[in-house]
Structure formats: C-alpha cells, structure tokens
Amino acid sequence: MENFYPLFDETIAAAHTPGFHKQARMTAIESYPIFDAPEEQQLNDITKLAALICDTPAALINLLDDTGQWLKPKYGLRIPQTEKSISFCQYTIEQRSSYEVKDTWLDDKFAHHSAIRFYCGVPLLAPEGYPIGCLCVIDFKPKELTIQQKLALETLGKNATTFFELQRQKKRLEEEKKHALNSEKKYRDLVENNQGFICTHDLQGRILSVNPAVCKLLKYSDEELVGKNVRDLLAPKAVGCYDEYINKVSQVEASSGIMHLLGKDGEEYFWEYRTFRFEEEGCEPYIIGSAMDITERHQAKQFLLKAKQELENRVKERTAQLEQSNRNLLEINQELDTFIYRASHDLRGPLASFLGLCDIALMEFTDDKVRTYFQMISAKAAQANRVLTNLMEVSNIKSNYPEKTSINLNTLLKETASELDFLQETDKAVDIRLECEQDIHVYADHFSLKIICKHILENALQYKKNNISNPYINIWFAESQQKDLVIVFEDNGVGIPEQLQEKVFDMFCRGDERSKGSGLGLYLVKKAIDKIGGTVRLYSALGEGTRLEVVLPNQQKL
C-alpha cells in the first residue's frame, strides 16, 4: 500500500500576496487544458525521474489556479489538492527561481510543520513569463541537493513546461482549425502571431507557409523557407526518416512525433510536432503542423543515458573487482586451513614424543621435586596437544562432507564419556548419567555428532563446581513439536554469565578466567551442528548450572 503523508500543517499562516499581476497570471493558467484532466505518462515519468535523481521519496508538479493547489502528477503521494495559501509552491513561484528549504523545522515559515522536512522546487514559467506552478521534490528528513541535482531538476521543470505548452498549443490548434476553414485572413493572423512553431506543407513535403517563430529559430527568411521541401531542413542523420514522415502525415488525420532539424547556421534542433491533414473543397489536401522546441529536453535525456551507461560500467567494474577479491579471500582461506591442519599435525608428533619422555622420567626419578616439575611439564604438554587437536578438528569440520550412517546415540555417548575419564578427578568425579535405557538410533554424520558430544561433555567437566559433593551431568532425549530429536545436556556447574551467553559459540571465547582450554570447544559444537543442519539452544544461570539442547532434524531419526 502506498504511504500517505499530509503535505502541510494547518498551523502555517497564509498571508503571502503574489508580487505579479494576479489577473494576468490567472488568464495564462486558464489557457492550459490541464486542471482536473487525466495524468499523462510523460508527466509521471518526469516526477519519477526527479525523485530518483534527487534521491527523495516523493516528487510532484504543483499547479496553482485561483481556488487551490493541484498535484498533477505526484510520485510517492496520494493527495489531489491542497490550499495554495499554505503551500511551499507559493514561495517558489513568488521567487521565480529554484527555492530550497533544507530543514523546515529551522525555517520560521514552516517551524510548526509536522511531516515534511525538506523541499526544493523550480517554477514552471509560461512563455508570457507568468508562473503557472512548480516542479518540486520533498523528503521527510533534512537534506541538501547538489548543484548537479538542482540543474537536473531545472531541466526537468523546463520539460514539464514544454509539455504543458504543447497541450496548450494542441488546444489552440484544434480551436483554430474550426475558424481557419471559415476565414483565410483569420487563419493567417493566427499563424503569424502564434508563439509556437507553425508550418503548412503539401502531401509531397513542399512548404506552403511558416509563422515568424519558425523563421526566427531556424535563421531563415519567410521567402527562403516557402517552396523549400521539408527534407531540406532535416539534419543529415534524420533524412532517412523523411519518407516515413510523409507517408504517416498523408494517410492519417492527426499524427505526432519528433523531428530533427538543422538551422541555416548549422545549429541542430529537436522539435516535438503534431500535425493535422486538411481537405478543403476545391483545394489539394495539405498538412498543418505545430511544434515545440525540445532541444534542451533531448540533450538532458542524452546526458542521463550517458550517465546511466557510465554508472552501469562502474558497477560492472566494481562487481568484477569484488568477485576477484572474493576469489582471493577463498584462496587465502583455503591456504590458511591447510596451514593450520599441517602445522597442527606436524607439531603433534614431536609433542607426543615429549609426553612419552615425561612419562619415562616420571618412572625413573624418585625425587618428589623433580617429579613435580615433570608432572607440570606433562600437563602443559597435554594441554597444548588438546589445542592442536581442536585446531585440526576446526579444519576437518570445514572440509568434511557429511556422510549419513546409522548411529546408536547411547553407545556414542558412553564411549565419549569414557574417553574423557582423564579429565576426571579421583576424589571429585562428575557423575555422567544417561537417563535413557532404550537405545536411540539416528541417521546422521558420525564425525559431526562425535565432535558435538565430546566438546559439550568436556566443557561441562571443565566448569564443574568444586565446592559441592554431587557434581553431575544429566543426558536425556526428547522430541520437539516439529518431531525433531532433542539431546539435552544438563549440569550443575558454575554456569555462564548472562553477558557472555551470546558469545560462547564464538571462536576462542572463554567463559571463565580459570579456563585452561583453547576457547574452541563450543565453537566446534556450533560448527558441527550447522554442518548437519541442526540447531543448539543454551540456557544458563551463574552459580546454578547450564543446559544445552541439541536439535537434530526429524529426517535424521530412525
């Protein structure tokens, strides 16, 4: 649904009197067949283009008659008419040049405005010099247009004026057609005094008459143009379109299009024309046409097309750079994974030998002080070995492609708990309870499940409470509403502070200062769960314990 915003606050005073002749301006406005008429796509395109160029959510063309302000058309708004006495357009047409309000709340005239924060408009000036309205862009936050954006807005305003002038010329031409059939003198007076470009030619393209405006723009005299063929006035690039033009205007009563002309001085012009074919009794059929100079609009369009092409080229270039950067990052990431795996693997060999030497030394030496040193060395070496093992597991998880097999979860959990017996203290062992006698089978990746169970149990063992007599880890199975299998691990350990609970699954995160681990345990759990398409939920309270729920997708259950 389109958003609606009230244009103006009712508290704004309406006390501005136009500085130009009101009756003359009303006469000029009334000559345009635009009020309460259906919107033209060309005007819709102008407002849409204005909003896109100026990067604003809304743009509109304000037309002021004696009773109100008409928004025709508008882009981004759903309001047909507002009182002109409280409109921004009042100030734009009074100034008769571009009018910008960067922040309405900082302007005394709009200090109580509740919605619009930014406004910039350009007046639409009729050929008589009277403003009939304005083209403007609005935003609901403060901003400032660049010089280029203001120039583009002014160009679009001229295009809108050109369109309205063409509509007026069309209206005049239709009215003049009726009178011209009755009086040749009236017809000639009308043509010669018309501010638009008017020309007549026969069905072979030979010019019969032109009004002074045509002569003035193309730098030809009336005698030079009458008798000349329309083809002779076309720019070299447009000569190939001559036959198509003649066929069209000769076969239909009314037609319109764009004509590319060349003046006597070599200057190129673009005209938007409209023609009518007349047939009078006793005379050969002939064509009467009116036109408006749209050279500036055409140049603006070419400028925008060029800017669009340059933008597309920059986007393509930047996209290529990003794709290359992405390839480089992938290559670096792969090299880093390979380095971590090989370095960890190569370091574990000497470290295992070192641990073996420590064991031999503990068997041979009887001195308590020496044995204490070797025990400390052995413990640190074992800790380093676990860090290297975790780093290798990180690399393996990234490169591992899950292979689903039938897994007995009860057996897997018991084997994992047994492998972690070396972390248990003889006098303060943690009671690991599997509260399910019935075997539970899943169809999943064995490597990933092993990583999950191992590091959850290892983490719980490491963060047990030392001041209680019954530390435990309870494990049981449940089923979610979506029929997913849930493995629940619950302990009565030290718990995790609330401020760290969102970070515990990050790499190298340690939840306690006394931690001697690598900070990779729960990170490996999250990566392994993601690999098999599951999820993990954490519930913990400091000093009370932690519960982890591992959810396996229902298609993995047997």
C-alpha positions in Angstrom: 0.0 0.0 0.0 1.2 3.5 -0.9 2.2 5.6 2.1 0.4 8.8 2.7 1.8 11.9 4.4 0.0 15.2 5.0 1.7 17.9 2.9 1.2 20.9 5.1 0.5 21.6 8.7 -2.7 23.6 9.3 -0.9 26.0 11.7 1.1 27.6 8.9 -0.2 31.1 8.3 -1.4 32.0 4.8 -0.5 35.7 4.4 1.5 36.0 1.2 0.4 38.2 -1.7 1.8 37.4 -5.1 4.2 40.1 -6.4 3.0 39.8 -10.0 -0.3 40.7 -11.7 -2.8 38.2 -10.4 -5.4 38.6 -13.3 -2.8 38.2 -16.0 -1.4 35.1 -14.4 -4.9 33.6 -14.0 -5.5 34.2 -17.7 -2.3 32.5 -18.6 -3.1 29.5 -16.4 -6.7 29.1 -17.7 -5.3 28.8 -21.2 -3.8 25.4 -20.3 -6.1 22.4 -20.5 -4.6 20.7 -17.5 -6.8 21.1 -14.4 -8.9 18.1 -13.5 -7.6 16.2 -16.6 -6.2 12.7 -16.5 -2.5 12.4 -15.8 -0.1 12.0 -18.7 2.5 9.3 -18.5 5.1 11.8 -19.7 4.5 13.9 -16.6 4.5 10.8 -14.4 8.0 10.0 -15.8 9.2 13.5 -15.1 8.2 13.4 -11.4 9.5 9.8 -11.0 12.8 10.8 -12.6 13.0 13.9 -10.4 12.6 11.8 -7.3 15.2 9.3 -8.5 17.8 11.9 -9.4 17.3 13.9 -6.2 17.1 10.7 -4.1 13.8 11.7 -2.4 10.7 9.6 -1.7 8.3 12.0 -3.4 8.1 14.5 -6.3 5.2 16.4 -7.7 4.1 19.1 -10.1 2.1 21.8 -8.3 -0.3 23.8 -10.5 -1.9 26.8 -8.8 -5.2 28.2 -10.1 -7.4 30.7 -8.2 -9.0 28.1 -5.9 -6.3 25.7 -4.8 -3.1 23.8 -5.4 -3.3 20.8 -7.7 -0.8 18.0 -7.5 -0.5 16.8 -11.1 1.1 14.4 -11.2 2.7 13.2 -8.0 5.2 10.4 -7.3 5.1 8.9 -3.8 2.0 10.8 -2.5 -1.8 10.3 -2.6 -3.3 13.7 -2.3 -5.1 15.5 -5.2 -5.3 19.1 -4.0 -4.2 21.4 -1.1 -4.9 25.1 -0.3 -2.3 27.1 -2.1 -2.1 29.7 0.6 -0.2 27.2 2.8 1.9 25.5 0.1 5.6 25.6 -0.4 4.8 26.3 -4.1 3.6 29.8 -3.1 7.2 30.8 -2.2 8.7 29.1 -5.2 6.6 30.9 -7.8 6.9 34.2 -5.9 10.7 33.9 -6.0 10.6 32.8 -9.7 13.7 30.7 -9.3 14.7 27.5 -7.5 13.6 27.5 -3.9 15.2 25.1 -1.4 14.3 24.5 2.3 17.0 22.2 3.7 15.2 21.7 7.0 11.7 23.1 7.5 12.0 22.9 11.3 14.8 25.6 11.1 12.7 27.9 8.9 10.3 30.3 10.7 7.7 30.0 7.9 7.5 26.2 8.4 8.6 25.9 12.0 5.4 24.1 13.1 5.4 21.7 10.1 4.9 18.1 11.4 5.9 15.9 8.3 7.9 17.4 5.5 11.5 18.3 6.5 13.0 19.1 3.1 11.7 20.8 0.0 13.2 22.0 -3.3 11.2 23.4 -6.2 11.6 25.2 -9.5 9.0 27.4 -11.1 7.2 26.5 -14.3 7.1 29.7 -16.4 4.7 30.1 -19.3 6.1 31.8 -22.4 4.3 35.0 -21.3 6.6 35.0 -18.2 3.9 34.1 -15.7 4.5 31.2 -13.3 1.8 28.5 -13.5 3.2 26.3 -10.8 6.3 24.4 -9.9 8.1 21.0 -10.0 9.3 20.0 -6.6 10.9 17.2 -4.6 10.2 16.6 -0.9 11.7 14.4 1.8 10.8 13.6 5.4 14.3 14.2 6.7 16.6 17.2 6.2 18.9 17.1 3.2 20.6 19.4 0.6 20.7 18.9 -3.2 24.0 19.0 -5.1 24.5 21.5 -7.9 24.1 18.7 -10.5 20.8 17.6 -8.9 19.4 21.2 -9.0 20.5 21.6 -12.6 18.7 18.3 -13.5 15.6 19.5 -11.6 15.6 22.8 -13.5 15.9 20.8 -16.8 13.0 18.6 -15.9 11.0 21.7 -15.0 11.6 23.0 -18.5 10.5 19.7 -19.9 7.2 19.9 -17.9 6.6 23.4 -19.1 7.2 22.2 -22.6 4.7 19.5 -22.2 2.0 21.9 -20.9 2.8 24.3 -23.6 2.3 21.6 -26.2 -1.0 20.8 -24.6 -2.0 24.5 -24.9 -0.8 24.5 -28.5 -2.8 21.4 -29.2 -5.9 23.0 -27.7 -5.3 26.2 -29.6 -4.7 24.3 -32.8 -7.9 22.4 -32.5 -9.9 25.5 -31.9 -8.1 27.4 -34.7 -8.8 24.6 -37.1 -12.5 25.3 -37.0 -12.1 29.0 -37.5 -9.5 28.7 -40.2 -11.9 26.8 -42.5 -14.2 29.9 -42.5 -11.6 32.7 -42.9 -8.2 32.6 -44.6 -7.4 36.0 -43.1 -8.2 34.8 -39.5 -6.1 31.8 -40.2 -3.1 33.7 -41.4 -3.3 36.2 -38.5 -3.4 33.3 -36.1 -0.4 31.5 -37.6 1.8 34.6 -37.8 1.0 35.7 -34.2 1.3 32.2 -32.6 4.1 31.8 -30.2 4.6 28.2 -31.2 6.2 26.9 -34.4 3.5 26.5 -37.1 4.0 25.4 -40.7 1.9 24.1 -43.6 3.1 21.9 -46.4 1.5 19.8 -49.2 1.5 16.0 -49.3 4.8 16.0 -51.1 6.5 17.9 -48.3 6.7 21.3 -50.1 6.4 24.1 -47.5 3.4 26.4 -48.1 3.7 28.8 -45.1 5.5 29.3 -41.9 5.0 31.6 -39.0 7.6 34.1 -37.8 8.7 31.9 -34.9 9.9 29.3 -37.3 12.0 31.8 -39.3 13.4 33.3 -36.1 14.6 30.0 -34.7 16.0 28.4 -37.9 17.6 31.7 -39.1 15.8 31.7 -42.5 13.6 34.3 -44.0 10.0 33.6 -45.0 10.9 33.7 -48.7 13.7 31.2 -48.2 11.5 28.7 -46.4 8.3 28.8 -48.6 8.8 26.5 -51.5 11.6 24.5 -49.8 11.0 20.8 -49.1 10.8 19.7 -45.5 13.5 17.2 -46.4 16.0 20.1 -47.0 15.5 21.2 -43.3 16.3 17.8 -41.8 19.6 17.1 -40.1 21.7 14.6 -42.1 21.1 11.9 -39.5 17.3 12.3 -40.0 17.0 12.4 -43.8 16.4 8.7 -43.9 13.2 9.2 -41.9 11.6 11.6 -44.4 9.7 9.1 -46.4 8.2 7.5 -43.3 7.1 11.0 -42.1 5.4 11.9 -45.4 3.6 8.6 -45.6 2.3 8.9 -42.0 1.0 12.5 -42.2 -0.6 11.9 -45.6 -2.6 8.8 -44.5 -3.9 9.8 -41.1 -5.9 12.8 -39.9 -3.6 13.5 -37.0 -0.1 12.4 -36.0 2.7 13.4 -33.8 6.5 12.7 -33.3 10.0 14.1 -33.0 11.7 15.9 -35.9 15.5 16.5 -36.0 16.2 19.8 -37.9 19.2 21.8 -39.0 19.2 25.6 -38.9 20.7 27.8 -41.5 23.7 28.4 -39.2 24.3 24.7 -38.7 22.7 24.5 -35.3 20.7 21.3 -34.6 17.2 21.4 -33.1 14.7 18.8 -31.9 11.0 19.6 -32.3 8.1 17.7 -30.9 5.4 18.1 -33.5 1.7 17.4 -34.0 0.1 17.5 -37.5 -3.4 17.6 -38.9 -4.4 16.8 -42.5 -6.9 19.2 -44.0 -9.1 18.7 -47.1 -11.0 21.8 -48.4 -13.4 21.8 -51.3 -11.6 23.0 -54.4 -8.1 22.7 -52.8 -5.5 20.0 -52.7 -5.1 18.3 -49.2 -2.4 19.8 -47.1 -0.7 19.4 -43.7 -0.7 21.9 -40.9 1.6 21.3 -38.0 2.6 22.9 -34.8 5.8 22.1 -32.8 7.7 22.9 -29.6 11.5 23.1 -29.3 12.5 20.2 -27.1 16.3 20.5 -27.8 17.1 21.0 -24.1 15.0 18.1 -23.0 16.6 15.9 -25.7 20.1 16.9 -24.5 19.1 16.2 -20.9 17.8 12.8 -21.9 21.1 12.1 -23.8 23.0 13.2 -20.7 21.0 10.9 -18.5 21.5 8.0 -20.8 25.2 8.6 -20.9 25.3 8.9 -17.1 23.4 5.7 -16.8 25.8 3.9 -19.1 28.8 5.2 -17.2 27.1 4.0 -13.9 26.5 0.6 -15.4 30.1 0.4 -16.5 31.3 1.4 -13.0 29.0 -1.2 -11.4 30.4 -3.9 -13.7 33.9 -2.9 -13.0 33.3 -2.9 -9.2 31.5 -6.2 -9.4 34.5 -7.7 -11.2 36.8 -6.3 -8.5 34.6 -7.8 -5.7 34.4 -11.1 -7.5 38.2 -11.2 -7.8 38.6 -10.1 -4.1 36.2 -12.9 -3.2 38.3 -15.4 -5.1 41.4 -14.2 -3.4 39.8 -14.5 0.0 38.7 -18.0 -0.7 42.2 -18.9 -1.9 43.7 -17.4 1.3 41.2 -19.1 3.5 42.0 -22.5 1.9 45.7 -21.9 2.3 45.1 -20.9 5.9 43.1 -24.0 6.6 45.8 -26.2 5.0 48.5 -24.4 7.1 46.5 -24.9 10.3 45.9 -28.6 9.6 49.5 -29.4 8.6 51.1 -27.3 11.3 48.9 -28.9 14.0 49.6 -32.4 12.6 53.3 -31.8 12.3 53.5 -30.4 15.9 51.6 -33.3 17.5 54.3 -35.8 16.5 57.2 -34.1 18.5 54.7 -33.2 21.3 53.7 -36.9 21.6 57.4 -37.8 21.9 57.8 -35.1 24.5 54.9 -36.6 26.5 56.5 -40.0 26.3 59.8 -38.7 27.6 57.9 -37.1 30.5 56.3 -40.4 31.3 59.7 -42.2 31.2 61.2 -39.5 33.5 58.3 -40.0 36.0 59.1 -43.7 36.1 62.8 -43.3 36.6 63.1 -40.4 39.0 62.0 -40.7 42.6 62.8 -37.2 43.8 59.5 -35.5 44.7 60.6 -32.1 43.5 61.8 -33.4 40.1 58.6 -35.5 39.7 56.5 -32.4 40.4 58.3 -30.5 37.6 57.8 -33.3 35.1 54.2 -33.6 36.1 53.7 -29.9 35.4 55.5 -30.1 32.1 53.4 -33.2 31.1 50.2 -31.3 32.0 51.1 -28.3 29.9 52.2 -30.5 27.0 48.9 -32.4 27.2 47.0 -29.1 27.2 49.0 -28.0 24.1 48.2 -31.3 22.5 44.4 -30.7 23.1 44.7 -27.3 21.5 46.4 -28.7 18.4 43.7 -31.4 18.3 41.0 -28.8 18.4 42.6 -26.8 15.6 42.8 -29.9 13.4 39.1 -30.5 14.2 38.2 -27.0 13.0 40.0 -27.7 9.7 38.3 -31.1 9.4 34.8 -29.7 10.0 35.2 -27.2 7.3 36.5 -29.7 4.7 34.3 -32.6 5.9 31.4 -33.7 3.7 28.7 -35.2 6.0 28.1 -38.9 5.4 25.0 -40.2 7.0 25.2 -43.6 8.7 23.1 -45.3 11.4 24.4 -44.3 14.8 23.5 -45.7 18.3 23.4 -42.5 20.4 23.6 -44.4 23.7 26.8 -46.1 22.6 28.3 -43.0 21.2 27.7 -41.0 24.4 29.0 -43.8 26.7 32.2 -44.1 24.5 32.7 -40.4 24.5 32.3 -40.1 28.3 34.8 -43.0 28.8 37.4 -41.2 26.6 37.2 -38.2 28.8 37.9 -40.1 32.0 41.4 -38.5 32.1 39.7 -35.1 32.9 38.0 -36.6 36.0 39.5 -36.1 39.5 39.5 -39.3 41.6 38.0 -37.7 44.7 35.7 -35.3 42.9 34.5 -37.2 39.8 31.5 -35.8 37.9 28.6 -38.3 37.7 27.6 -38.6 34.0 24.1 -40.0 33.8 22.4 -41.2 30.6 18.7 -41.2 31.6 17.5 -43.5 28.8 17.7 -47.3 28.9 16.3 -47.7 25.4 18.8 -47.4 22.5 18.2 -44.4 20.3 19.3 -44.5 16.7 19.8 -41.6 14.3 20.8 -41.5 10.7 23.5 -38.7 10.7 27.2 -37.9 10.2 29.2 -39.8 12.8 32.2 -37.4 12.8 30.0 -34.3 13.5 27.9 -36.0 16.3 31.2 -37.2 17.9 32.5 -33.6 17.9 29.3 -32.3 19.4 29.1 -34.8 22.3 32.8 -34.7 23.1 33.1 -30.9 23.5 29.8 -30.4 25.3 30.8 -33.1 27.9 34.4 -31.7 28.0 33.1 -28.2 28.6 30.8 -29.4 31.5 33.7 -31.3 33.1 36.0 -28.3 32.9 33.5 -25.9 34.5 32.2 -28.2 37.3 31.7 -26.8 40.9 34.5 -27.7 43.3 32.6 -26.9 46.4 29.7 -29.4 46.0 29.6 -33.1 46.8 27.5 -34.3 43.9 28.6 -32.7 40.6 26.6 -34.3 37.7 25.9 -34.2 34.0 22.4 -35.5 33.1 21.7 -36.5 29.5 18.3 -37.4 28.1 16.3 -37.3 24.8 13.1 -35.5 23.9 11.0 -34.7 20.8 10.1 -31.2 19.7 6.7 -30.1 18.3 8.2 -30.5 14.8 9.1 -34.1 15.6 12.8 -33.3 15.8 15.1 -35.3 18.1 16.5 -33.2 21.0 19.5 -34.3 23.0 19.6 -32.5 26.3 22.8 -32.0 28.4 22.3 -30.5 31.9 24.9 -29.9 34.6 25.1 -28.2 38.0 28.4 -26.5 37.3 29.4 -22.9 37.6 27.1 -21.6 34.9 27.7 -18.9 32.3 27.3 -15.1 33.0 24.4 -13.6 31.0 26.6 -11.1 29.2 28.7 -13.9 27.8 25.9 -16.3 26.7 25.6 -14.8 23.2 29.4 -15.1 22.7 30.2 -18.6 24.0 29.9 -20.1 20.5 32.5 -17.6 19.1 36.0 -18.8 18.3 38.4 -18.5 21.3 35.7 -17.4 23.7 36.4 -18.4 27.3 33.6 -18.2 29.8 35.8 -18.1 33.0 39.2 -16.7 33.9 40.2 -20.1 35.3 39.7 -21.8 31.9 42.7 -23.7 30.6 41.1 -24.7 27.4 41.6 -23.4 23.8 38.3 -21.5 23.7 37.3 -23.6 20.7 35.0 -26.2 22.3 31.6 -24.7 21.9 32.7 -23.1 18.7 33.3 -26.6 17.3 29.9 -27.7 18.7 28.1 -24.9 16.7 30.1 -25.5 13.5 29.3 -29.3 13.7 25.6 -28.7 14.4 25.4 -26.2 11.4 27.1 -28.8 9.2 24.3 -31.4 9.8 21.5 -28.8 9.6 20.6 -28.8 13.3 20.3 -26.1 16.0 21.5 -25.6 19.5 19.8 -23.8 22.4 21.6 -22.6 25.5 20.1 -21.9 29.0 22.4 -21.0 31.9 22.4 -19.2 35.2 25.5 -18.1 37.0 26.2 -20.4 40.0 23.3 -22.8 39.1 24.4 -24.7 36.0 23.9 -24.9 32.3 21.6 -26.8 29.9 22.3 -27.3 26.2 19.7 -28.6 23.8 20.9 -30.1 20.5 18.1 -30.4 18.0 18.6 -32.8 15.1 16.3 -32.5 12.1 13.5 -35.0 12.1 14.6 -36.7 8.9 17.7 -37.9 10.7 15.7 -40.1 13.2 15.3 -43.8 12.7 
